């Protein structure tokens, strides 16, 4: 079974716990809608690639934490799209959760997916209890305050925003966690892998900022020029399109250079090289726009 199939299977398995004849059916349907069909699943794929590069995880802990991270990412998208934040009616090429189910259900969907992420992680690690605490701590660090995705969302409500801190929390934290968690799941030291995630996250955010300005709804599957409309910080406010393109390439190269020399990097290199190609092509498109 391929990596993509494994990720989808585990996400479906986790969501099965949220559906029961005695539970609210609209909430269950909306949770399913928020997760499927998904996007690129970049964060869980990165987590699994790092675990593979560190020797693999035969006890199921890598896919467990990868699934948890993707559920948290989906939850963050649901909340990010809400009228009180970006007020976005489109996500992944279809109506966002609040547009399809209403704002009150969307809030509960985001909350429920956060809880499900941790419920799924603990259930999946019952046979390896020694990994529950370290992996849970890595995940909570990526989600909460002061440096996780919730903190990143909260920066949008501050009168003054540090752009680097904002990006590091809202986007980079999950990439750092994916790499650190993958290493931990395989029994490796996560310290060096955090730098890989940091650089990968910086590349991802630089490209996302550029595409928000010059991209199209058709290619992105979500509204564009959201940062301008909502008064949010964006790299293009202080630099050029060409500089952003160079930044994307530089950060991906730095991510590859940060991979520990002793790591078996076949799957990881394949993922990062694929991303490098995608980022480079997108950056070229941005520069030509």
ABEGO torsion letter per residue (X at the ends): XBAAAAAAAAAAAAAAAABBAABBAAAAAAAAAAAOBBBAGAAAAAAAAAAAAAGEBAAGAAAAAAAAAAAAAAAAAAAAABAABAGBABBGGBBBAAAAAEAAAAAAAAAAAAAAAAAAAAAAAAABAAAAAAAAAAAAAAABOAABAAAAAAAAABABBBAAAAAAAAAAAAAAAAAAAAAAAAGBBAAAAAAAAAAAAAAAAAAAAAAAAABBAAAAGBBBGAAAAAGBBBAAAABBAAAAAAAAAAAAAAAAAABBAABBAAAAAAAAAAAAAAAAAAAAAAAAX
